Amino acid sequence: MDLNSVVGKTVRITLVGVEVQDPFIRPRIGSGEPTLTMVTQVEAVDDIGLWIKVPDFPVFDNVERHEEKHVALVLLRYEYISSIVHFPDVEENPSKLNRIGFASDEPK
């Protein structure tokens, strides 16, 4: 499979080296686990890793003295990616991108 085929798709990525990932990505409370699994959308693929979309990345505005949320692209370097899971036969639903790890009672 060509990795470029997952650009624009939702995937489940498992990362190693959790402690060196961006603080927004890694868990706020340490789990003691050596890996981190996350569901995300791949925006681009390049020579050093995958660019993933983070819709509500917090940025502190020093002038206005408040936190803002912005769409960001975060690079996950290949040496930290231990697996990528993609389901090509499952229809994409971007509205459910942020619903990670919780059971939902809503209809599918």
Sequence and secondary structure as in RCSB ss.txt:
>XXXX:A:sequence
MDLNSVVGKTVRITLVGVEVQDPFIRPRIGSGEPTLTMVTQVEAVDDIGLWIKVPDFPVFDNVERHEEKHVALVL
LRYEYISSIVHFPDVEENPSKLNRIGFASDEPK
>XXXX:A:secstr
  GGGGTTSEEEEEEE GGGS TTTS SS    SEEEEEEEEEEE SSEEEEEEEEEEEEETTTTEEEEEEEEEE
EEGGGEEEEE  TTS   GGGTT  S    S  
